[in-house]
Amino acid sequence: MASDLPDEFDVIVLGTGLPETLLAAAFSRIGLTVLHLDRNDYYSGSWASFSLRQIPGWIEGQKKAQCYASEVNEEKLSSLLKEGERALQLPETFHTVFEAQSKYHVGERPKEEKAIPDSSPSTDESAKPDSTDTSLPPATASESGDSKIPELSGPSPTGDAETSTGIVPGQFDSAPEEEEDSKTEKREGEATGPAGEASGGKVEPAAGEQKQQREWFFEDIEKEWRKFSFDLTPKLLYCAGSMVELLIVSDVAKYCEFRTVSRVLTLRDNNLERVPCSRADVFSSKALSLLEKRLLMKFLTFAAEYDKQPDEYKGFEDKPFVEFLASKKLSPKIQYFILHAIAMATESTSTKEGLENTQKFLRSLGRYGNTAFLFPLYGSGELPQGFCRLSAVFGGIYVLTLSVSHLLVNDENKCTGVITSAGQRISCKYLIADPSYLPKDFYKVPQESRISRGIFVTDSSILSGEGEDLSLLQLPHEGQPQSPSTTVLELPPSAMVSPRHLYVVHMTRRAVSDISSDLEPAVSALFDATTPDAAESDKVKDTRKPRVLWSLHFQHRDLSAVSRSEQLPSNVFVVTGPGVELDTDRCVEEAKTIFKEICPKEEFLPKPPHPDDIIYVDTEEVPAAANDKGEWAKDANTAESSEIGDNAGGQTVEKLEDGVKKDGGEEEKDGREQGGEGVKTEADGGDLKSIEEQSKEEKKKSHGADCQAES
């Protein structure tokens, strides 16, 4: 396909990370032609999710660090240049990941046990790995199952701003609490039995299945490789944050599914505690005295609207947040809860920043149940893919394993086009790029730093409970108050990232040393390093720490604060990489800023037309009649819903509107595998158009006034 690409596009995007895909979708949505390239054979770049068997191939690819294998020699390059142009060669290699290594912490099954056939209903013989297969197929690492987990739901995007961003009724005022609708979900590949009960989400074993496997071996984990989904950059979504609003308004929510973060934890005196956050949690908590409950409620009520009471924190704006908390006569326990679990701050965080974080948390609390956060099922890598699908629907062209070897720049320091690694010249008006695609003198980095990452597969939860809780924990380092904290995210099987009975734990910390030293305090505090005992009793297993069965460690370069340099061509925009922040709202604001700079009068990712208003039009024939509906013209409009369902101790979130259903009511999994449906090429036989929109030619003319025209 690479040799058949058109010779001109309005926008070329390099990299399929989250900021790049947001911009690609936004430009495609307003009618600009978009070419989206990625040097990898998978989507999402540094935001990707991989299955267990894909990890070795990813590690090998990072060691090679090859951007492209150019097919352009000097003679051919000269023939592709126009008068007044010069070619700037892009880096042939990139180095953003360091010290990547994965390891099994279990042995092989003893020979005498291998002779015994495994009768577990979760065994999938077809999923047994081939030890020689370490390739990275372009398909996504996450796989959709037969279980129909509801999609994102929430307040209507057409509602008033106060409703969508203010304090949710039932938390810090007298409005009635939101009702919850319990639902039972079924995991993919499991035989019989529910994944949870509506009453408390307690996990019950399937018929004929052991309650819990006490000892794990290499073969047990390897045969379930398809059911693992490991995020390179795990992120949460604030329920009232910019990303959730964008998912709803742009209708990308129909491509994703979410689960609530059911508990926020803290570690004090070597004990894990659940932090009460909502009004109901505070008054039902047994960890706080009556006086502490009143003080905490008073502070949370103030913090929810702190910006309306500036006198309350006057003089503390630039002082440490911990000093402001102490001035409010709060007990050390409450200060610890607020600082490390609600504000997700450190002892060096300023009061202004701490109050902003607390308010953001409280505004998100209760919008989708008793939580402030959502997590995308199958991993955070689903988010970039969702926006890729939206871009493809509106004409974006996607090509993997293709990069750019040269930028073409004219005398005015404007990029006029690119030379692909396949040797094709493609002209463009704008270029958007991940910094790893560009020379280092094209962008500035305030301070060179790295982020330490650890991914662990464990045999139990860090804090046992009745159901499968999705847990968030921030661990400060004892004796090092100014040292970066470690953010811990524990994902249960109901998050669709691991097989039944196994948990995936992510650790993220701003690097201060080597990878093992950075994460060692958190690993020692949360995990058990003793040798497994097959005769271990259920009581011992429920009280001991979880054991690590498999792990992946790596560091990646922190490119979250890059900015353009003077050498960067004026119509080339560099986006930031993932950072240590908990959520994705920074990416949304960054994409909006770049979009408004290019198209200041256009709306960023507006609501798409209804499927009934979209038809396929053959450009060589007359438009189809209004009643001649195409593939996308399905009657799928449903009533708005804000129901919350119980799912193994957590919650899944209903869709907002305009879901796509298959016959019989089964939800359509739209392109779970990368490179699936929705990617438009010239061979598709037609363009996707809306009868409410102008023709492509008229649209381009209208953008001449709204977007900056190239001379």
KAQUI-V488280 format. One record per pair of residues at least 12 apart in sequence whose C-alpha atoms are under 6 Angstrom apart, sorted by the first residue. I is the first residue (numbers start at 1). J is the second residue. If there is no record, write none. Layout:
i->I j->J
i->I j->J
This chain:
i->7 j->426
i->8 j->426
i->8 j->427
i->8 j->428
i->9 j->33
i->9 j->34
i->9 j->428
i->10 j->32
i->10 j->33
i->10 j->428
i->10 j->429
i->11 j->34
i->11 j->428
i->11 j->430
i->11 j->431
i->12 j->34
i->12 j->35
i->12 j->36
i->12 j->431
i->13 j->36
i->13 j->431
i->13 j->432
i->13 j->433
i->14 j->37
i->14 j->38
i->14 j->433
i->15 j->38
i->15 j->434
i->16 j->43
i->16 j->44
i->16 j->45
i->17 j->44
i->17 j->45
i->17 j->47
i->18 j->384
i->19 j->587
i->19 j->591
i->21 j->384
i->21 j->387
i->21 j->388
i->23 j->591
i->25 j->387
i->25 j->390
i->25 j->391
i->26 j->604
i->26 j->605
i->28 j->391
i->28 j->394
i->28 j->396
i->29 j->394
i->34 j->396
i->35 j->397
i->36 j->398
i->37 j->399
i->37 j->400
i->38 j->400
i->38 j->401
i->38 j->402
i->39 j->401
i->39 j->402
i->39 j->403
i->40 j->401
i->41 j->138
i->41 j->400
i->41 j->401
i->42 j->138
i->44 j->384
i->47 j->232
i->47 j->233
i->47 j->381
i->48 j->232
i->48 j->381
i->49 j->141
i->49 j->229
i->49 j->230
i->49 j->231
i->49 j->381
i->50 j->141
i->50 j->229
i->50 j->230
i->51 j->141
i->51 j->226
i->51 j->228
i->51 j->229
i->52 j->225
i->52 j->228
i->54 j->136
i->56 j->134
i->57 j->134
i->57 j->135
i->57 j->136
i->65 j->93
i->65 j->94
i->66 j->93
i->67 j->92
i->67 j->93
i->68 j->92
i->70 j->421
i->71 j->422
i->71 j->423
i->72 j->423
i->84 j->410
i->85 j->409
i->85 j->410
i->86 j->408
i->86 j->409
i->87 j->406
i->87 j->407
i->87 j->408
i->88 j->406
i->88 j->407
i->89 j->405
i->89 j->406
i->90 j->405
i->90 j->406
i->90 j->438
i->91 j->439
i->96 j->556
i->96 j->557
i->97 j->555
i->97 j->556
i->98 j->554
i->98 j->555
i->98 j->556
i->99 j->554
i->100 j->553
i->100 j->554
i->101 j->552
i->101 j->553
i->102 j->551
i->102 j->552
i->103 j->550
i->103 j->551
i->104 j->550
i->105 j->549
i->105 j->550
i->106 j->217
i->106 j->218
i->106 j->549
i->107 j->217
i->107 j->218
i->108 j->217
i->108 j->218
i->109 j->217
i->121 j->191
i->122 j->190
i->127 j->223
i->128 j->223
i->138 j->674
i->139 j->673
i->139 j->674
i->140 j->673
i->140 j->674
i->142 j->229
i->142 j->378
i->145 j->188
i->146 j->188
i->147 j->186
i->150 j->653
i->150 j->654
i->151 j->257
i->151 j->653
i->151 j->654
i->151 j->655
i->152 j->253
i->152 j->257
i->152 j->653
i->152 j->654
i->152 j->655
i->153 j->642
i->153 j->653
i->153 j->654
i->153 j->655
i->153 j->656
i->154 j->642
i->154 j->656
i->157 j->249
i->165 j->240
i->166 j->363
i->167 j->363
i->168 j->366
i->168 j->367
i->171 j->278
i->171 j->279
i->180 j->644
i->181 j->644
i->181 j->645
i->182 j->198
i->182 j->645
i->182 j->646
i->183 j->645
i->183 j->646
i->192 j->206
i->193 j->206
i->195 j->648
i->196 j->647
i->196 j->648
i->198 j->646
i->201 j->467
i->201 j->648
i->201 j->649
i->202 j->466
i->202 j->467
i->203 j->467
i->215 j->534
i->227 j->498
i->227 j->499
i->228 j->497
i->228 j->498
i->229 j->497
i->231 j->379
i->234 j->380
i->235 j->582
i->235 j->583
i->236 j->374
i->236 j->375
i->236 j->583
i->237 j->373
i->237 j->374
i->237 j->583
i->238 j->364
i->238 j->372
i->238 j->373
i->239 j->364
i->239 j->372
i->239 j->373
i->240 j->364
i->242 j->585
i->243 j->585
i->249 j->607
i->250 j->605
i->250 j->606
i->250 j->607
i->252 j->386
i->254 j->659
i->255 j->386
i->257 j->376
i->257 j->377
i->258 j->375
i->258 j->376
i->258 j->377
i->258 j->652
i->258 j->653
i->259 j->374
i->259 j->375
i->259 j->651
i->259 j->652
i->260 j->373
i->260 j->374
i->260 j->651
i->261 j->373
i->261 j->374
i->261 j->470
i->262 j->469
i->262 j->470
i->262 j->650
i->263 j->471
i->264 j->471
i->264 j->472
i->265 j->473
i->266 j->473
i->303 j->359
i->304 j->359
i->317 j->351
i->317 j->352
i->318 j->350
i->319 j->350
i->319 j->351
i->320 j->348
i->320 j->349
i->320 j->350
i->320 j->351
i->321 j->349
i->321 j->350
i->321 j->351
i->321 j->354
i->322 j->347
i->342 j->358
i->343 j->357
i->343 j->358
i->347 j->481
i->377 j->495
i->377 j->496
i->378 j->496
i->378 j->497
i->389 j->678
i->392 j->678
i->392 j->679
i->392 j->680
i->393 j->678
i->397 j->680
i->403 j->420
i->403 j->421
i->404 j->419
i->404 j->420
i->404 j->421
i->405 j->419
i->405 j->420
i->405 j->421
i->406 j->418
i->406 j->419
i->413 j->569
i->414 j->569
i->414 j->570
i->414 j->571
i->416 j->428
i->430 j->571
i->430 j->572
i->431 j->572
i->432 j->572
i->432 j->573
i->432 j->574
i->433 j->574
i->434 j->574
i->434 j->575
i->435 j->574
i->442 j->565
i->442 j->567
i->442 j->568
i->443 j->563
i->443 j->564
i->443 j->565
i->444 j->562
i->444 j->563
i->444 j->565
i->445 j->562
i->449 j->558
i->450 j->511
i->450 j->556
i->450 j->557
i->450 j->558
i->451 j->509
i->451 j->510
i->451 j->511
i->451 j->555
i->451 j->556
i->452 j->508
i->452 j->509
i->452 j->510
i->452 j->511
i->452 j->515
i->452 j->555
i->453 j->507
i->453 j->508
i->453 j->553
i->453 j->554
i->453 j->555
i->454 j->506
i->454 j->507
i->454 j->552
i->454 j->553
i->455 j->505
i->455 j->506
i->455 j->551
i->455 j->552
i->456 j->504
i->456 j->505
i->456 j->550
i->456 j->551
i->457 j->503
i->457 j->504
i->457 j->548
i->457 j->549
i->457 j->550
i->458 j->502
i->458 j->503
i->458 j->546
i->458 j->547
i->458 j->548
i->458 j->549
i->459 j->502
i->459 j->546
i->459 j->547
i->460 j->546
i->467 j->648
i->467 j->649
i->468 j->492
i->468 j->648
i->468 j->649
i->469 j->649
i->469 j->650
i->470 j->490
i->470 j->491
i->470 j->492
i->471 j->489
i->471 j->490
i->472 j->488
i->472 j->489
i->473 j->488
i->474 j->486
i->474 j->487
i->474 j->488
i->486 j->508
i->486 j->509
i->487 j->507
i->487 j->508
i->488 j->506
i->488 j->507
i->489 j->505
i->489 j->506
i->490 j->504
i->490 j->505
i->491 j->503
i->491 j->504
i->527 j->545
i->527 j->546
i->527 j->547
i->528 j->545
i->528 j->546
i->528 j->547
i->559 j->576
i->559 j->577
i->560 j->576
i->560 j->577
i->560 j->578
i->560 j->579
i->562 j->576
i->598 j->707
i->598 j->708
i->599 j->706
i->599 j->707
i->601 j->706
i->611 j->632
i->611 j->633
i->612 j->633
i->614 j->690
i->615 j->630
i->616 j->630
i->616 j->688
i->617 j->686
i->617 j->687
i->618 j->686
i->636 j->658
i->636 j->659
i->636 j->660
i->637 j->658
i->638 j->657
i->638 j->658
i->640 j->656
i->640 j->657
i->641 j->656
